[in-house]
Amino acid sequence: MANALQSMTGYARAQGGVPGISFSLEIKSVNARGLDVRMRMTPGYDALEADIRRRISKALARGSVTVNLNVDREGEGGRVVVNHEALNAVLAAINEVSSHHNLPRPTPDGILALKGVLEQHDAPLDADAEEQLSAAIFAATDVAIADLQIARQAEGAHLKDILSGQVDEIERLRELAAAHPGRNRDAILARLKEQIADLTATGAGMSEDRLAQEALLLATKADIREELDRLKAHVASARQLLADGGPAGRKLDFLSQEFNREANTLCSKSNAVDLTAIGLDLKAVIDQFREQVQNLE
């Protein structure tokens, strides 16, 4: 499964502990242009953040990833300390409000009850216990990352089926356009004669050379062979990327833009209403393809 397509959406959870301490770790990811890892950790465990980030960066290429680590010290109250920075900010705000409004000042217990003013710090662990806890958290992180990858790969397999079906539809519409009777020589000549007649009627005094230039321009505009050839090549590239797997989202997104460019040109060159309709159907499928590609790593 190393080269499987992955969605950027997934969730995993792991838990563990050492004597007297338990913890839970959650990882969830959603779509993003790059890899963005955000950490929410129980205070006092920030030293583990860099290693957890490194493990995630090694496993994932893209996605907005949120990690929640909650650590619970069983039967350990720890000690309560005042966050003086938060307290000073609260007192400054109280003084500012009091200077403009005749309000009663809050009581000390009310101030201390405000979030962030008091912090509970667990008693420090000895070196052996701290090392065991860190090892257990890193092991749980690896388990959660592996489960997250499995979840993202399962969603990626589902997306692959959807995208493959859309590529098949793009190819079908491309073949319809290639076989359209408006592309045969007689149809192009008939349309060309009609347009030249319009030019002659509206362009009194137009020289033979100018008429020849206009005729060449009209014939070139009606020729969609290059667009059809490029669509065929893009279909082959899309299928190869889907088959190869891995972080293919960015490449497929670029390819969807190339698909759309050819569909737009095909519509602009169309010399028949139903050929234009095929081009519009192509654009609709390509838009759906690009929308699904945004979910891929």
N, C-alpha and C positions, 0 to 999 in steps of 0.2 A: 504493500500500500504506500510505499515511499513516494511514488510518483502520481498518486491519485489526486484528482482535482479536489480542492477544498473550498467550501463556503467560508465566508468570514464570520458566520453566525454560529455560536455554540455556547454551551454551558457545561461546567464540571465542578464537582465538589469532592474534597477529601478531608479526612480528619484523623487525629491521632493524639499522642500525648506521652508524657513521661510521668513517673510517680509524683502526684500532687498537682500536676498541670495538664490541662487538656486544651486542644485548639481545633478550630475548623478553618478551612481555606476554600474559598470560592473563586472561580475564574469564569468570567463571561466575556464574549467578544461579539462585536457587531461591525458593520461595514465602515471602512475608512480608506482614505487615499493611500496612507502608509501604515506603519506600525506605531501605535500610540498606546503606551502602557501607563495605567494610572493605579496607584496603590493606596489602599485604605487599611491601616494597620493599628492594632492595639498599641497605645503609647508605650515606649520603651523598647520596641522591637525594630526600630528604623534601620538598625545596622544590617538587617537581613535583606533590605530592599534591593541593594545593588546585585546581589547574587540571584535573587528571584527574577529580576529584570533580565539578567544575562541568560538565564535558562529559557525564558519566554522568547527572547530575541533569537536564540539559537533554533527554536522549534517553529516559529511562525514568521511569515514574511509580511503579512498585512493584517490590519484589523484594529479597531479600537478596543483594547483589552483592559478590563477592570479586575483587580485582584483585591479581595477582602480577606484579611487575616484577623481572626478573633482568638485571643489567648485568655484562658480562665485559670486563675490560681485558686485551687480548691482549699478552703479553710485558711486563706491568707489575706488578711485585710490590708496589709501594707501600711503606708502612712499617707496622710493627707497634707498637702503643701499648698501655699497660696501662690497663684500665678500673678506676680506683682505687675507685670506688664498689662495683663487683662484688667486687674483691679484699678490701676491708675487710669486706664482708658475709661472705665465705668465711672470713676469719681469725677473725671474731667467732664464727662457728659452730664452727670448730675448737676455739677456746678453751673454749666452752661444753661441748662434748662431752668434751674432755680433763679438765675439772674434775669430771666425774661418772664417767668411765670411764678405766681405766688402759690406754690405747691408744697405740701409737706415733704420733708426729706425722708428717703427710705431708711428703714432700720438696718443695722449691720447684718442681721441674719437674712434680711431680704437681699442685700447686696451679695452676700456670700452664696446665696442660692442661685445666683445667675450662672448660666452655663459658661465654663471656662475659667471662672474666678478661683475655684478650688479644683485641684487635681489630685487623684489618688495614685500614688506610686507604689508599685509592689516592692517588697524587700528584695534586694539583689540576690541573685542565685550564686552559688559557688561555681567555680570554673568547670567542674565535671558536669554538674546539672545543666549549666548553660550550653555546654558543648553537645550534650545529649538532646536537649530541646531543639537546638539549631539543626542538628542532623535529622531529627524527626520531621521538622517543618520542611526542610529541603526535600526529603524523601516524599512527603505528601505533595509538595509542589510538583515533583516529577510525575507522580501518579495523576494529579489533576490535569497537567498539561497533556499527558498521553490520552486521557479520557476526552479532553477538549478536542484533540486532533481527530479522534474516532468520530465524535459528533459532527465535526466540520466536514470530514470525509464522507459521512453518510449523507449529509445535505448536499455535498458536492456531487455525489453520484446521481442524486435526484436532479440537480441542475444540469448535469451532463446530458441526461435523457431529454430534458426540455430543449436545451440548446441544439442537440443533434437533430431533433425534429424540426426546429426552426431553420437550420441549415438545409435540411432536405427540402423544405418548402421554398427557400430562396432558390435552390437549384431547379425545382419544378417550374417556378415562375420564369426563371432565366431561360429554360428550354421552351416555354410557351412563347416568350418574346422572340427567341431565335427562329421559331417555326412560323411566326406570324406572316400571313400573306402580304401584308404591307411592306415587308422587307424584300420581296422578290423584285427582279429587274423591271418587269412590266409595270408593276404598281408604282415603283419609284419614278419610272419614265413618264407615266401618265400624270402623276402629281407634279412632276417637274415641268411638263408641257403646260399644265394648268397655271402654275405659278409664273412661268415665262410669259404666258398670254396676259396675265395680270400686269406684269412688269411692262410689257409692250403697250398695253392700253393706258397705263398711267404715266409712262415715261416717254412722252413724245420726243423724238429726236435722239433717242438712246442709240449709241453706236453698236455695231456688231460686236466689237471687242468688249464693250461694257456688258452686253447681253451674255456673251460667253463667260465673262467673269461671274456674273450673277448666277448663271446656270451651274457653274462649278461650285459656287458657294452653297447653293440649294442642295445639290447632290451630296456634298460633303456633310451638310447638316443632317441629312436624312440617313446617313450611314451610321449604324450603331454597333458595327462589328467590334470595334475596340472596347466598348463598354461591356459587351457580352463576353469577350475574351477575358477581360479583367475580372468580371464577376465569377467566371469559371475558375480562375486562378485563386480568387479569394475564398471560394467554397472549399477548394482543396486545402488551402492554408488553415482554414477554420477547423476542418476535420482532423488535420494533423495535430493541431494544438490540443484539441479535445482528447485525442488518442494519447498524446505524450503525457498529459497531466502536469502536475506540479503547479507552481504559481504562474498561471497563464492569464489571469484576469486582465492585466494591463495590455497585453498583446491582443487579446480578443476585443478589448474596448477600442483599441486603435483600428483593428480590422473592421469593426462595425461602422466606424466613421468612413472607411474606404468603401464599404458596401453602399452606404448612404450616398456617397459622392457619385458613384456610378448610376444608382437608381435615379438621382436627380437629373443627371445628364441624359439618361435614356428618356425620361419624361419630356425634357426640353427639346429633344431631337425627334420625338414621335411625330409620325405623319398620319396617324389614325387614332380615332377616339378609343377603340378597344385596346390598342397598344399602350396608350397613356394609362388606361385602367390597370393594365398589368404592372406598369411602373409604379402606380400608386399602391397596389397590393404589395409590391416588393418593399416599398418604403414602410408600410405598416408592419410587415414581418420583421424588417430590420430594426425598427424602433423597439419591438418586443424583445428581440435578440439582445440589443444593447442594454435594455432595462434589466434583464436577467444576468448579464455579464457583470453588472455592478456588484453582484453578490459574491463573485468569485475572488479568491485570494490572488 
